[in-house]
Amino acid sequence: MNHSKFDLSERLEDFAARIILLFDKKSLSFAGEYLAKQLIRSSCSSALNYGEALGAGTDKDKINKLRICLKELRESLRNLNIQTKAKLITENDLGSLKDENDQLIRIIVTRIKNIN
């Protein structure tokens, strides 16, 4: 049995949960709060759209949902980079989040290519 779809679903959910937990107890500036909310939205959206892709009826629908997932993951990575550069979060705060974000992007790109 192939568990790769399940594993990717889990990884996307875990990534979103880790983002939520990162900001759950933080006291944030205006910019920090704005970016944290946007990051939570984009990371959760990537997991939710991947779930929709799994249930898509056609390859076209699946590709569209995977592209949205990819867009949201790229937005998440950009957001993490901005927050790091603005010193709103530190590399210590991030743990392996950026690396996981990058790996998830690569996996989704590969999934899209494999459908085409």
C-alpha positions as CSV (number, residue, x, y, z in Angstrom):
1,M,0.0,0.0,0.0
2,N,1.3,3.4,-0.9
3,H,1.3,5.8,2.1
4,S,3.0,8.7,0.3
5,K,-0.3,10.7,-0.1
6,F,-1.1,10.1,3.6
7,D,2.4,11.0,4.6
8,L,2.3,14.3,2.6
9,S,-1.1,15.1,4.0
10,E,0.3,14.6,7.5
11,R,3.4,16.7,6.7
12,L,1.3,19.6,5.4
13,E,-0.9,19.4,8.5
14,D,2.1,19.2,10.8
15,F,3.7,22.1,9.1
16,A,0.6,24.3,9.6
17,A,0.3,23.1,13.2
18,R,4.0,24.0,13.9
19,I,3.3,27.5,12.4
20,I,0.3,28.0,14.7
21,L,2.3,26.8,17.7
22,L,5.2,29.1,16.9
23,F,2.9,32.2,17.3
24,D,0.4,30.9,19.9
25,K,2.1,32.4,22.9
26,K,4.1,35.2,21.3
27,S,3.4,38.9,22.1
28,L,3.6,40.5,18.7
29,S,4.1,44.0,17.2
30,F,1.7,45.3,14.6
31,A,3.9,43.9,11.8
32,G,4.5,40.7,13.6
33,E,0.8,40.1,14.1
34,Y,0.0,41.0,10.5
35,L,2.6,38.6,9.2
36,A,1.8,35.8,11.7
37,K,-1.9,35.9,10.7
38,Q,-1.0,35.8,7.0
39,L,1.5,32.9,7.6
40,I,-1.1,30.9,9.6
41,R,-3.6,31.4,6.7
42,S,-1.1,30.4,4.0
43,S,0.3,27.4,5.8
44,C,-3.2,26.1,6.7
45,S,-4.5,26.8,3.2
46,S,-1.7,24.6,1.7
47,A,-2.8,21.6,3.8
48,L,-6.5,22.2,3.1
49,N,-6.0,22.6,-0.7
50,Y,-3.9,19.4,-0.8
51,G,-6.8,17.6,0.8
52,E,-9.0,18.9,-1.9
53,A,-6.5,17.8,-4.6
54,L,-6.7,14.3,-3.2
55,G,-10.5,14.3,-3.8
56,A,-10.4,16.0,-7.2
57,G,-12.4,14.2,-9.9
58,T,-10.2,15.2,-12.8
59,D,-6.5,15.7,-13.4
60,K,-7.3,19.4,-14.3
61,D,-9.0,19.9,-10.9
62,K,-6.2,18.1,-9.1
63,I,-3.5,20.3,-10.8
64,N,-5.4,23.4,-10.0
65,K,-5.6,22.5,-6.3
66,L,-2.0,21.5,-6.2
67,R,-1.0,24.8,-7.8
68,I,-2.9,26.7,-5.1
69,C,-1.2,24.5,-2.5
70,L,2.2,25.4,-4.1
71,K,1.4,29.1,-4.2
72,E,0.5,29.0,-0.5
73,L,3.7,27.2,0.4
74,R,5.8,29.7,-1.5
75,E,3.9,32.5,0.2
76,S,4.7,30.8,3.6
77,L,8.4,30.6,2.8
78,R,8.5,34.2,1.7
79,N,6.7,35.2,4.9
80,L,9.2,33.3,7.0
81,N,12.1,35.0,5.2
82,I,10.6,38.5,5.7
83,Q,10.0,37.8,9.4
84,T,13.5,36.5,9.8
85,K,15.1,39.5,8.0
86,A,12.9,41.9,10.0
87,K,14.0,40.1,13.2
88,L,10.4,39.3,14.1
89,I,11.4,35.7,14.5
90,T,14.8,34.2,15.0
91,E,16.5,31.1,13.4
92,N,16.1,29.6,16.8
93,D,12.3,30.1,16.7
94,L,12.2,28.4,13.3
95,G,13.8,25.1,14.0
96,S,13.5,23.2,10.8
97,L,10.4,25.0,9.5
98,K,12.1,26.7,6.5
99,D,13.7,23.4,5.5
100,E,10.4,21.6,5.8
101,N,8.6,24.4,3.8
102,D,11.2,24.0,1.0
103,Q,10.9,20.2,0.9
104,L,7.1,20.5,0.7
105,I,7.4,22.9,-2.2
106,R,9.7,20.5,-4.0
107,I,7.3,17.6,-3.4
108,I,4.3,19.5,-4.7
109,V,6.2,20.6,-7.8
110,T,7.1,17.0,-8.5
111,R,3.4,15.9,-8.0
112,I,2.3,18.5,-10.5
113,K,4.9,17.5,-13.0
114,N,4.0,13.8,-12.6
115,I,0.3,14.5,-13.5
116,N,1.2,16.4,-16.7
